[in-house]
């Protein structure tokens, strides 16, 4: 399984939210995963894409059971 192949199939990870999305080319349905991924096949997809994006996965992302998305501010308060 290669990242480029997964992207062509419609898989992607949002770098900001770390959510996993599937958007098929026929636009039949869009699916977004927003919490811990338990499904082994989805974990593999997330791992392949995440390693390409961040060079590692499993901490502060959808493979971390304690992951909670919170919008981070880019500038100090």
C-alpha positions in Angstrom: 0.0 0.0 0.0 1.5 3.3 -1.1 0.4 6.9 -0.1 0.1 8.0 -3.7 -2.2 5.1 -4.6 -4.4 5.9 -1.5 -4.6 9.6 -2.5 -5.7 8.6 -6.0 -8.4 6.5 -4.4 -9.7 9.5 -2.5 -8.0 9.2 0.9 -6.5 12.1 2.7 -5.5 13.4 6.1 -6.2 17.1 7.1 -2.9 18.3 8.6 -4.6 20.8 10.9 -7.3 18.5 12.4 -5.6 15.2 11.7 -9.0 13.8 10.5 -9.1 11.0 7.9 -11.3 11.7 4.8 -12.5 9.6 2.0 -13.8 11.4 -1.1 -14.3 9.0 -4.1 -13.9 10.4 -7.5 -17.5 9.6 -8.4 -18.6 11.9 -5.5 -21.0 9.2 -4.3 -20.3 9.8 -0.6 -17.8 11.7 1.5 -16.7 10.1 4.8 -14.6 11.8 7.5 -13.2 10.0 10.5 -12.8 12.3 13.5 -12.0 10.1 16.4 -9.8 7.1 17.3 -9.8 4.5 14.5 -10.3 0.9 15.6 -10.7 -0.7 12.2 -7.4 -2.4 11.2 -7.7 -1.5 7.5 -8.4 2.1 8.3 -5.5 2.1 10.7 -3.2 0.9 7.9 -4.5 3.6 5.5 -4.0 6.3 8.2 -0.5 5.0 9.0 0.7 5.1 5.4 -0.7 8.6 4.8 0.4 9.8 8.3 4.0 8.6 7.9 4.3 10.5 4.6 2.8 13.6 6.2 4.5 13.6 9.6 7.1 10.8 9.4 5.3 9.0 12.3 1.9 8.3 13.8 0.3 7.1 17.0 0.6 10.2 19.2 -1.8 13.1 19.1 -3.7 11.7 16.0 -6.5 9.3 15.2 -4.3 6.3 16.2 -4.1 7.7 19.7 -7.1 6.5 21.8 -6.9 9.7 23.9 -6.8 12.1 20.9 -9.2 15.1 21.1 -9.1 17.8 18.4 -8.8 21.3 19.7 -8.2 24.3 17.4 -4.7 25.6 18.1 -4.0 29.3 17.9 -1.0 30.3 15.9 -0.4 33.4 17.9 0.1 34.0 21.6 -2.8 35.4 23.6 
